[in-house]
Amino acid sequence: MKLIQCRFSSGQRVPLLVQTGDAAPLPILVPFIYTQLKLRHRAYNTAAAHLRAILAFYSYARTRDLDQAGVTSTVG
């Protein structure tokens, strides 16, 4: 996963966590929805900081061999 910046023709910037590897670089769905719904009216840097924290969580889960789908589905 990596954090990228998507810039629209209107000038709006949106941070996205995308998949890396051989697959197409599609946005990771849960963080994408979170940033679009919860952080809609926040600054780009605020949304990017939240996504970096989510990225750190995914990295931690990967190093501990945790099932990310199971962990994130029980949060809430």
Phi and psi restraints in degrees (range 20) as a CNS / XPLOR table:
assign (resid 1 and name C) (resid 2 and name N)
       (resid 2 and name CA) (resid 2 and name C) 1.0 -146.1 20.0 2
assign (resid 2 and name N) (resid 2 and name CA)
       (resid 2 and name C) (resid 3 and name N) 1.0 157.3 20.0 2
assign (resid 2 and name C) (resid 3 and name N)
       (resid 3 and name CA) (resid 3 and name C) 1.0 -96.0 20.0 2
assign (resid 3 and name N) (resid 3 and name CA)
       (resid 3 and name C) (resid 4 and name N) 1.0 125.2 20.0 2
assign (resid 3 and name C) (resid 4 and name N)
       (resid 4 and name CA) (resid 4 and name C) 1.0 -124.7 20.0 2
assign (resid 4 and name N) (resid 4 and name CA)
       (resid 4 and name C) (resid 5 and name N) 1.0 166.2 20.0 2
assign (resid 4 and name C) (resid 5 and name N)
       (resid 5 and name CA) (resid 5 and name C) 1.0 -111.6 20.0 2
assign (resid 5 and name N) (resid 5 and name CA)
       (resid 5 and name C) (resid 6 and name N) 1.0 125.4 20.0 2
assign (resid 5 and name C) (resid 6 and name N)
       (resid 6 and name CA) (resid 6 and name C) 1.0 -104.6 20.0 2
assign (resid 6 and name N) (resid 6 and name CA)
       (resid 6 and name C) (resid 7 and name N) 1.0 123.7 20.0 2
assign (resid 6 and name C) (resid 7 and name N)
       (resid 7 and name CA) (resid 7 and name C) 1.0 -114.0 20.0 2
assign (resid 7 and name N) (resid 7 and name CA)
       (resid 7 and name C) (resid 8 and name N) 1.0 125.2 20.0 2
assign (resid 7 and name C) (resid 8 and name N)
       (resid 8 and name CA) (resid 8 and name C) 1.0 -90.0 20.0 2
assign (resid 8 and name N) (resid 8 and name CA)
       (resid 8 and name C) (resid 9 and name N) 1.0 165.1 20.0 2
assign (resid 8 and name C) (resid 9 and name N)
       (resid 9 and name CA) (resid 9 and name C) 1.0 -63.9 20.0 2
assign (resid 9 and name N) (resid 9 and name CA)
       (resid 9 and name C) (resid 10 and name N) 1.0 -21.8 20.0 2
assign (resid 9 and name C) (resid 10 and name N)
       (resid 10 and name CA) (resid 10 and name C) 1.0 -75.4 20.0 2
assign (resid 10 and name N) (resid 10 and name CA)
       (resid 10 and name C) (resid 11 and name N) 1.0 -10.7 20.0 2
assign (resid 10 and name C) (resid 11 and name N)
       (resid 11 and name CA) (resid 11 and name C) 1.0 98.9 20.0 2
assign (resid 11 and name N) (resid 11 and name CA)
       (resid 11 and name C) (resid 12 and name N) 1.0 -10.3 20.0 2
assign (resid 11 and name C) (resid 12 and name N)
       (resid 12 and name CA) (resid 12 and name C) 1.0 -67.3 20.0 2
assign (resid 12 and name N) (resid 12 and name CA)
       (resid 12 and name C) (resid 13 and name N) 1.0 135.4 20.0 2
assign (resid 12 and name C) (resid 13 and name N)
       (resid 13 and name CA) (resid 13 and name C) 1.0 -109.4 20.0 2
assign (resid 13 and name N) (resid 13 and name CA)
       (resid 13 and name C) (resid 14 and name N) 1.0 138.3 20.0 2
assign (resid 13 and name C) (resid 14 and name N)
       (resid 14 and name CA) (resid 14 and name C) 1.0 -131.6 20.0 2
assign (resid 14 and name N) (resid 14 and name CA)
       (resid 14 and name C) (resid 15 and name N) 1.0 123.2 20.0 2
assign (resid 14 and name C) (resid 15 and name N)
       (resid 15 and name CA) (resid 15 and name C) 1.0 -78.8 20.0 2
assign (resid 15 and name N) (resid 15 and name CA)
       (resid 15 and name C) (resid 16 and name N) 1.0 141.1 20.0 2
assign (resid 15 and name C) (resid 16 and name N)
       (resid 16 and name CA) (resid 16 and name C) 1.0 -134.3 20.0 2
assign (resid 16 and name N) (resid 16 and name CA)
       (resid 16 and name C) (resid 17 and name N) 1.0 138.4 20.0 2
assign (resid 16 and name C) (resid 17 and name N)
       (resid 17 and name CA) (resid 17 and name C) 1.0 -92.3 20.0 2
assign (resid 17 and name N) (resid 17 and name CA)
       (resid 17 and name C) (resid 18 and name N) 1.0 122.1 20.0 2
assign (resid 17 and name C) (resid 18 and name N)
       (resid 18 and name CA) (resid 18 and name C) 1.0 -120.3 20.0 2
assign (resid 18 and name N) (resid 18 and name CA)
       (resid 18 and name C) (resid 19 and name N) 1.0 156.7 20.0 2
assign (resid 18 and name C) (resid 19 and name N)
       (resid 19 and name CA) (resid 19 and name C) 1.0 -73.9 20.0 2
assign (resid 19 and name N) (resid 19 and name CA)
       (resid 19 and name C) (resid 20 and name N) 1.0 148.0 20.0 2
assign (resid 19 and name C) (resid 20 and name N)
       (resid 20 and name CA) (resid 20 and name C) 1.0 -115.1 20.0 2
assign (resid 20 and name N) (resid 20 and name CA)
       (resid 20 and name C) (resid 21 and name N) 1.0 165.9 20.0 2
assign (resid 20 and name C) (resid 21 and name N)
       (resid 21 and name CA) (resid 21 and name C) 1.0 114.9 20.0 2
assign (resid 21 and name N) (resid 21 and name CA)
       (resid 21 and name C) (resid 22 and name N) 1.0 -155.7 20.0 2
assign (resid 21 and name C) (resid 22 and name N)
       (resid 22 and name CA) (resid 22 and name C) 1.0 -76.3 20.0 2
assign (resid 22 and name N) (resid 22 and name CA)
       (resid 22 and name C) (resid 23 and name N) 1.0 -21.4 20.0 2
assign (resid 22 and name C) (resid 23 and name N)
       (resid 23 and name CA) (resid 23 and name C) 1.0 -75.1 20.0 2
assign (resid 23 and name N) (resid 23 and name CA)
       (resid 23 and name C) (resid 24 and name N) 1.0 166.2 20.0 2
assign (resid 23 and name C) (resid 24 and name N)
       (resid 24 and name CA) (resid 24 and name C) 1.0 -63.6 20.0 2
assign (resid 24 and name N) (resid 24 and name CA)
       (resid 24 and name C) (resid 25 and name N) 1.0 143.0 20.0 2
assign (resid 24 and name C) (resid 25 and name N)
       (resid 25 and name CA) (resid 25 and name C) 1.0 -75.3 20.0 2
assign (resid 25 and name N) (resid 25 and name CA)
       (resid 25 and name C) (resid 26 and name N) 1.0 74.5 20.0 2
assign (resid 25 and name C) (resid 26 and name N)
       (resid 26 and name CA) (resid 26 and name C) 1.0 -86.6 20.0 2
assign (resid 26 and name N) (resid 26 and name CA)
       (resid 26 and name C) (resid 27 and name N) 1.0 148.7 20.0 2
assign (resid 26 and name C) (resid 27 and name N)
       (resid 27 and name CA) (resid 27 and name C) 1.0 -63.9 20.0 2
assign (resid 27 and name N) (resid 27 and name CA)
       (resid 27 and name C) (resid 28 and name N) 1.0 145.5 20.0 2
assign (resid 27 and name C) (resid 28 and name N)
       (resid 28 and name CA) (resid 28 and name C) 1.0 -74.6 20.0 2
assign (resid 28 and name N) (resid 28 and name CA)
       (resid 28 and name C) (resid 29 and name N) 1.0 124.3 20.0 2
assign (resid 28 and name C) (resid 29 and name N)
       (resid 29 and name CA) (resid 29 and name C) 1.0 -64.0 20.0 2
assign (resid 29 and name N) (resid 29 and name CA)
       (resid 29 and name C) (resid 30 and name N) 1.0 -51.3 20.0 2
assign (resid 29 and name C) (resid 30 and name N)
       (resid 30 and name CA) (resid 30 and name C) 1.0 -62.8 20.0 2
assign (resid 30 and name N) (resid 30 and name CA)
       (resid 30 and name C) (resid 31 and name N) 1.0 -49.5 20.0 2
assign (resid 30 and name C) (resid 31 and name N)
       (resid 31 and name CA) (resid 31 and name C) 1.0 -63.5 20.0 2
assign (resid 31 and name N) (resid 31 and name CA)
       (resid 31 and name C) (resid 32 and name N) 1.0 -31.9 20.0 2
assign (resid 31 and name C) (resid 32 and name N)
       (resid 32 and name CA) (resid 32 and name C) 1.0 -64.3 20.0 2
assign (resid 32 and name N) (resid 32 and name CA)
       (resid 32 and name C) (resid 33 and name N) 1.0 -47.2 20.0 2
assign (resid 32 and name C) (resid 33 and name N)
       (resid 33 and name CA) (resid 33 and name C) 1.0 -64.3 20.0 2
assign (resid 33 and name N) (resid 33 and name CA)
       (resid 33 and name C) (resid 34 and name N) 1.0 -41.2 20.0 2
assign (resid 33 and name C) (resid 34 and name N)
       (resid 34 and name CA) (resid 34 and name C) 1.0 -58.0 20.0 2
assign (resid 34 and name N) (resid 34 and name CA)
       (resid 34 and name C) (resid 35 and name N) 1.0 -48.6 20.0 2
assign (resid 34 and name C) (resid 35 and name N)
       (resid 35 and name CA) (resid 35 and name C) 1.0 -68.1 20.0 2
assign (resid 35 and name N) (resid 35 and name CA)
       (resid 35 and name C) (resid 36 and name N) 1.0 -33.3 20.0 2
assign (resid 35 and name C) (resid 36 and name N)
       (resid 36 and name CA) (resid 36 and name C) 1.0 -75.3 20.0 2
assign (resid 36 and name N) (resid 36 and name CA)
       (resid 36 and name C) (resid 37 and name N) 1.0 -34.3 20.0 2
assign (resid 36 and name C) (resid 37 and name N)
       (resid 37 and name CA) (resid 37 and name C) 1.0 -91.3 20.0 2
assign (resid 37 and name N) (resid 37 and name CA)
       (resid 37 and name C) (resid 38 and name N) 1.0 -47.7 20.0 2
assign (resid 37 and name C) (resid 38 and name N)
       (resid 38 and name CA) (resid 38 and name C) 1.0 -83.9 20.0 2
assign (resid 38 and name N) (resid 38 and name CA)
       (resid 38 and name C) (resid 39 and name N) 1.0 -32.2 20.0 2
assign (resid 38 and name C) (resid 39 and name N)
       (resid 39 and name CA) (resid 39 and name C) 1.0 -114.0 20.0 2
assign (resid 39 and name N) (resid 39 and name CA)
       (resid 39 and name C) (resid 40 and name N) 1.0 28.1 20.0 2
assign (resid 39 and name C) (resid 40 and name N)
       (resid 40 and name CA) (resid 40 and name C) 1.0 -58.2 20.0 2
assign (resid 40 and name N) (resid 40 and name CA)
       (resid 40 and name C) (resid 41 and name N) 1.0 -42.8 20.0 2
assign (resid 40 and name C) (resid 41 and name N)
       (resid 41 and name CA) (resid 41 and name C) 1.0 -101.3 20.0 2
assign (resid 41 and name N) (resid 41 and name CA)
       (resid 41 and name C) (resid 42 and name N) 1.0 17.6 20.0 2
assign (resid 41 and name C) (resid 42 and name N)
       (resid 42 and name CA) (resid 42 and name C) 1.0 -96.2 20.0 2
assign (resid 42 and name N) (resid 42 and name CA)
       (resid 42 and name C) (resid 43 and name N) 1.0 164.4 20.0 2
assign (resid 42 and name C) (resid 43 and name N)
       (resid 43 and name CA) (resid 43 and name C) 1.0 -68.8 20.0 2
assign (resid 43 and name N) (resid 43 and name CA)
       (resid 43 and name C) (resid 44 and name N) 1.0 156.8 20.0 2
assign (resid 43 and name C) (resid 44 and name N)
       (resid 44 and name CA) (resid 44 and name C) 1.0 -56.2 20.0 2
assign (resid 44 and name N) (resid 44 and name CA)
       (resid 44 and name C) (resid 45 and name N) 1.0 -45.5 20.0 2
assign (resid 44 and name C) (resid 45 and name N)
       (resid 45 and name CA) (resid 45 and name C) 1.0 -63.3 20.0 2
assign (resid 45 and name N) (resid 45 and name CA)
       (resid 45 and name C) (resid 46 and name N) 1.0 -33.2 20.0 2
assign (resid 45 and name C) (resid 46 and name N)
       (resid 46 and name CA) (resid 46 and name C) 1.0 -66.4 20.0 2
assign (resid 46 and name N) (resid 46 and name CA)
       (resid 46 and name C) (resid 47 and name N) 1.0 -47.8 20.0 2
assign (resid 46 and name C) (resid 47 and name N)
       (resid 47 and name CA) (resid 47 and name C) 1.0 -63.6 20.0 2
assign (resid 47 and name N) (resid 47 and name CA)
       (resid 47 and name C) (resid 48 and name N) 1.0 -39.7 20.0 2
assign (resid 47 and name C) (resid 48 and name N)
       (resid 48 and name CA) (resid 48 and name C) 1.0 -64.6 20.0 2
assign (resid 48 and name N) (resid 48 and name CA)
       (resid 48 and name C) (resid 49 and name N) 1.0 -37.5 20.0 2
assign (resid 48 and name C) (resid 49 and name N)
       (resid 49 and name CA) (resid 49 and name C) 1.0 -65.0 20.0 2
assign (resid 49 and name N) (resid 49 and name CA)
       (resid 49 and name C) (resid 50 and name N) 1.0 -40.2 20.0 2
assign (resid 49 and name C) (resid 50 and name N)
       (resid 50 and name CA) (resid 50 and name C) 1.0 -63.3 20.0 2
assign (resid 50 and name N) (resid 50 and name CA)
       (resid 50 and name C) (resid 51 and name N) 1.0 -41.9 20.0 2
assign (resid 50 and name C) (resid 51 and name N)
       (resid 51 and name CA) (resid 51 and name C) 1.0 -68.4 20.0 2
assign (resid 51 and name N) (resid 51 and name CA)
       (resid 51 and name C) (resid 52 and name N) 1.0 -33.7 20.0 2
assign (resid 51 and name C) (resid 52 and name N)
       (resid 52 and name CA) (resid 52 and name C) 1.0 -64.9 20.0 2
assign (resid 52 and name N) (resid 52 and name CA)
       (resid 52 and name C) (resid 53 and name N) 1.0 -36.6 20.0 2
assign (resid 52 and name C) (resid 53 and name N)
       (resid 53 and name CA) (resid 53 and name C) 1.0 -65.9 20.0 2
assign (resid 53 and name N) (resid 53 and name CA)
       (resid 53 and name C) (resid 54 and name N) 1.0 -41.3 20.0 2
assign (resid 53 and name C) (resid 54 and name N)
       (resid 54 and name CA) (resid 54 and name C) 1.0 -64.1 20.0 2
assign (resid 54 and name N) (resid 54 and name CA)
       (resid 54 and name C) (resid 55 and name N) 1.0 -40.6 20.0 2
assign (resid 54 and name C) (resid 55 and name N)
       (resid 55 and name CA) (resid 55 and name C) 1.0 -61.7 20.0 2
assign (resid 55 and name N) (resid 55 and name CA)
       (resid 55 and name C) (resid 56 and name N) 1.0 -40.2 20.0 2
assign (resid 55 and name C) (resid 56 and name N)
       (resid 56 and name CA) (resid 56 and name C) 1.0 -63.6 20.0 2
assign (resid 56 and name N) (resid 56 and name CA)
       (resid 56 and name C) (resid 57 and name N) 1.0 -38.9 20.0 2
assign (resid 56 and name C) (resid 57 and name N)
       (resid 57 and name CA) (resid 57 and name C) 1.0 -63.4 20.0 2
assign (resid 57 and name N) (resid 57 and name CA)
       (resid 57 and name C) (resid 58 and name N) 1.0 -45.6 20.0 2
assign (resid 57 and name C) (resid 58 and name N)
       (resid 58 and name CA) (resid 58 and name C) 1.0 -62.7 20.0 2
assign (resid 58 and name N) (resid 58 and name CA)
       (resid 58 and name C) (resid 59 and name N) 1.0 -38.6 20.0 2
assign (resid 58 and name C) (resid 59 and name N)
       (resid 59 and name CA) (resid 59 and name C) 1.0 -65.5 20.0 2
assign (resid 59 and name N) (resid 59 and name CA)
       (resid 59 and name C) (resid 60 and name N) 1.0 -42.3 20.0 2
assign (resid 59 and name C) (resid 60 and name N)
       (resid 60 and name CA) (resid 60 and name C) 1.0 -61.7 20.0 2
assign (resid 60 and name N) (resid 60 and name CA)
       (resid 60 and name C) (resid 61 and name N) 1.0 -45.7 20.0 2
assign (resid 60 and name C) (resid 61 and name N)
       (resid 61 and name CA) (resid 61 and name C) 1.0 -62.1 20.0 2
assign (resid 61 and name N) (resid 61 and name CA)
       (resid 61 and name C) (resid 62 and name N) 1.0 -38.0 20.0 2
assign (resid 61 and name C) (resid 62 and name N)
       (resid 62 and name CA) (resid 62 and name C) 1.0 -66.4 20.0 2
assign (resid 62 and name N) (resid 62 and name CA)
       (resid 62 and name C) (resid 63 and name N) 1.0 -40.3 20.0 2
assign (resid 62 and name C) (resid 63 and name N)
       (resid 63 and name CA) (resid 63 and name C) 1.0 -69.9 20.0 2
assign (resid 63 and name N) (resid 63 and name CA)
       (resid 63 and name C) (resid 64 and name N) 1.0 -26.3 20.0 2
assign (resid 63 and name C) (resid 64 and name N)
       (resid 64 and name CA) (resid 64 and name C) 1.0 -94.4 20.0 2
assign (resid 64 and name N) (resid 64 and name CA)
       (resid 64 and name C) (resid 65 and name N) 1.0 5.1 20.0 2
assign (resid 64 and name C) (resid 65 and name N)
       (resid 65 and name CA) (resid 65 and name C) 1.0 55.4 20.0 2
assign (resid 65 and name N) (resid 65 and name CA)
       (resid 65 and name C) (resid 66 and name N) 1.0 40.0 20.0 2
assign (resid 65 and name C) (resid 66 and name N)
       (resid 66 and name CA) (resid 66 and name C) 1.0 -87.6 20.0 2
assign (resid 66 and name N) (resid 66 and name CA)
       (resid 66 and name C) (resid 67 and name N) 1.0 146.5 20.0 2
assign (resid 66 and name C) (resid 67 and name N)
       (resid 67 and name CA) (resid 67 and name C) 1.0 -77.1 20.0 2
assign (resid 67 and name N) (resid 67 and name CA)
       (resid 67 and name C) (resid 68 and name N) 1.0 107.5 20.0 2
assign (resid 67 and name C) (resid 68 and name N)
       (resid 68 and name CA) (resid 68 and name C) 1.0 -64.8 20.0 2
assign (resid 68 and name N) (resid 68 and name CA)
       (resid 68 and name C) (resid 69 and name N) 1.0 -36.7 20.0 2
assign (resid 68 and name C) (resid 69 and name N)
       (resid 69 and name CA) (resid 69 and name C) 1.0 -66.2 20.0 2
assign (resid 69 and name N) (resid 69 and name CA)
       (resid 69 and name C) (resid 70 and name N) 1.0 -40.6 20.0 2
assign (resid 69 and name C) (resid 70 and name N)
       (resid 70 and name CA) (resid 70 and name C) 1.0 -69.0 20.0 2
assign (resid 70 and name N) (resid 70 and name CA)
       (resid 70 and name C) (resid 71 and name N) 1.0 -37.7 20.0 2
assign (resid 70 and name C) (resid 71 and name N)
       (resid 71 and name CA) (resid 71 and name C) 1.0 -68.3 20.0 2
assign (resid 71 and name N) (resid 71 and name CA)
       (resid 71 and name C) (resid 72 and name N) 1.0 -46.8 20.0 2
assign (resid 71 and name C) (resid 72 and name N)
       (resid 72 and name CA) (resid 72 and name C) 1.0 -73.1 20.0 2
assign (resid 72 and name N) (resid 72 and name CA)
       (resid 72 and name C) (resid 73 and name N) 1.0 -24.9 20.0 2
assign (resid 72 and name C) (resid 73 and name N)
       (resid 73 and name CA) (resid 73 and name C) 1.0 -76.9 20.0 2
assign (resid 73 and name N) (resid 73 and name CA)
       (resid 73 and name C) (resid 74 and name N) 1.0 -20.8 20.0 2
assign (resid 73 and name C) (resid 74 and name N)
       (resid 74 and name CA) (resid 74 and name C) 1.0 -91.2 20.0 2
assign (resid 74 and name N) (resid 74 and name CA)
       (resid 74 and name C) (resid 75 and name N) 1.0 -10.7 20.0 2
assign (resid 74 and name C) (resid 75 and name N)
       (resid 75 and name CA) (resid 75 and name C) 1.0 -78.3 20.0 2
assign (resid 75 and name N) (resid 75 and name CA)
       (resid 75 and name C) (resid 76 and name N) 1.0 135.1 20.0 2
